[in-house]
Amino acid sequence: MDDKTLNMTMLYDFFGDLLTTKQRECFDLYHNEDLSLSEIAEKNGISRQGVFDIIARAEKTLIGFEQKTNVVAKWLKSREELEEAVKLAWEIERLSDGECAFLARELVSVLKGLSV
């Protein structure tokens, strides 16, 4: 999966419910089901250009939502920070013994629960 498709799919996961039904259907078929514009057009009884326009508007809308809210960027940053915290907790556990090592393992467990 290329970077654009991955980014669009992530935006869709966060903001897809805010698109129109037709935009959601076409976007999903194109990006998630990997159908061609022609296949989607045939399935929906519209032109290939019509499908292209619907998907382009959906992508523009999703990008606009992210630019206004930064929800995806904040989520990605949180994930990175949680991963770093887990690594640090494992390092504390490795360097410690007894009660401190036990607490570090507990911390890892809590952090992994947050990253789900």
ZIPE-V767114 format. One record per residue. N is the residue number from 0. RES is the residue in three letters. PHI is phi in radians with two decimals (none if undefined). OMEGA is omega in radians with two decimals (none if undefined). NEAR is the number of other C-alpha atoms within 8 Angstrom. Layout:
# ZIPE-V767114
N/RES/PHI/OMEGA/NEAR + N/RES/PHI/OMEGA/NEAR
This chain:
# ZIPE-V767114
0/MET/none/-3.14/4 + 1/ASP/-1.33/-3.06/5 + 2/ASP/-1.08/-3.13/6 + 3/LYS/-1.11/-3.14/6 + 4/THR/-1.11/3.12/9 + 5/LEU/-1.08/3.13/9 + 6/ASN/-1.10/-3.14/8 + 7/MET/-1.11/3.14/11 + 8/THR/-1.13/3.10/10 + 9/MET/-1.15/3.10/9 + 10/LEU/-1.05/3.12/13 + 11/TYR/-1.10/3.13/10 + 12/ASP/-1.06/-3.11/7 + 13/PHE/-1.45/-2.96/9 + 14/PHE/-2.07/-3.04/10 + 15/GLY/-0.97/-3.13/10 + 16/ASP/-1.14/-3.14/8 + 17/LEU/-1.54/3.08/5 + 18/LEU/-1.45/3.04/10 + 19/THR/-1.22/3.13/7 + 20/THR/-1.02/-3.13/6 + 21/LYS/-1.12/3.11/7 + 22/GLN/-1.11/3.12/12 + 23/ARG/-1.06/-3.11/12 + 24/GLU/-1.07/-3.10/8 + 25/CYS/-1.15/3.13/12 + 26/PHE/-1.04/-3.12/11 + 27/ASP/-1.06/-3.14/9 + 28/LEU/-1.11/-3.09/11 + 29/TYR/-1.35/-3.04/12 + 30/HIS/-1.51/-3.06/11 + 31/ASN/-1.67/-3.13/8 + 32/GLU/-1.66/3.08/7 + 33/ASP/1.06/3.05/7 + 34/LEU/-1.43/3.10/9 + 35/SER/-1.38/3.09/7 + 36/LEU/-1.02/3.14/10 + 37/SER/-1.11/3.13/8 + 38/GLU/-1.13/3.12/8 + 39/ILE/-1.17/3.13/14 + 40/ALA/-1.06/3.13/13 + 41/GLU/-1.09/-3.12/9 + 42/LYS/-1.12/-3.07/6 + 43/ASN/-1.78/3.12/6 + 44/GLY/1.18/3.08/6 + 45/ILE/-2.25/-3.11/8 + 46/SER/-1.32/3.08/9 + 47/ARG/-1.06/3.11/10 + 48/GLN/-1.11/3.10/6 + 49/GLY/-1.09/3.11/9 + 50/VAL/-1.11/3.12/13 + 51/PHE/-0.99/-3.13/9 + 52/ASP/-1.10/3.13/8 + 53/ILE/-1.08/-3.13/11 + 54/ILE/-1.17/3.13/11 + 55/ALA/-1.08/3.10/8 + 56/ARG/-1.13/3.12/9 + 57/ALA/-1.09/3.13/12 + 58/GLU/-1.09/3.12/9 + 59/LYS/-1.08/3.12/8 + 60/THR/-1.12/-3.14/9 + 61/LEU/-1.09/3.12/13 + 62/ILE/-1.09/3.11/9 + 63/GLY/-1.07/3.10/8 + 64/PHE/-1.07/-3.14/10 + 65/GLU/-1.16/3.12/11 + 66/GLN/-1.08/-3.13/7 + 67/LYS/-1.38/-3.01/6 + 68/THR/-1.92/-3.05/6 + 69/ASN/1.01/-3.11/9 + 70/VAL/-1.09/-3.10/8 + 71/VAL/-1.15/3.12/10 + 72/ALA/-1.06/3.12/7 + 73/LYS/-1.15/3.13/8 + 74/TRP/-1.13/3.13/8 + 75/LEU/-1.09/3.12/8 + 76/LYS/-1.12/3.11/8 + 77/SER/-1.07/3.11/8 + 78/ARG/-1.07/3.12/9 + 79/GLU/-1.07/-3.13/8 + 80/GLU/-1.16/3.08/8 + 81/LEU/-1.13/3.11/12 + 82/GLU/-1.07/3.10/8 + 83/GLU/-1.13/3.12/8 + 84/ALA/-1.09/3.10/9 + 85/VAL/-1.11/3.11/12 + 86/LYS/-1.06/3.14/8 + 87/LEU/-1.14/3.12/8 + 88/ALA/-1.12/3.09/12 + 89/TRP/-1.11/3.12/11 + 90/GLU/-1.16/3.07/8 + 91/ILE/-1.06/3.14/11 + 92/GLU/-1.09/-3.12/14 + 93/ARG/-1.15/-3.07/8 + 94/LEU/-1.53/-3.03/7 + 95/SER/-1.95/3.01/8 + 96/ASP/-2.45/3.08/9 + 97/GLY/1.08/-3.04/6 + 98/GLU/-1.06/-3.12/6 + 99/CYS/-1.12/3.11/10 + 100/ALA/-1.12/3.11/13 + 101/PHE/-1.07/3.13/10 + 102/LEU/-1.12/3.11/9 + 103/ALA/-1.12/3.10/12 + 104/ARG/-1.11/3.09/11 + 105/GLU/-1.11/3.11/8 + 106/LEU/-1.08/3.08/10 + 107/VAL/-1.01/3.14/11 + 108/SER/-1.07/3.12/8 + 109/VAL/-1.12/-3.12/8 + 110/LEU/-1.11/3.11/11 + 111/LYS/-1.13/3.07/10 + 112/GLY/-1.13/3.12/7 + 113/LEU/-1.27/-3.04/7 + 114/SER/-1.50/-3.13/7 + 115/VAL/-1.27/none/4
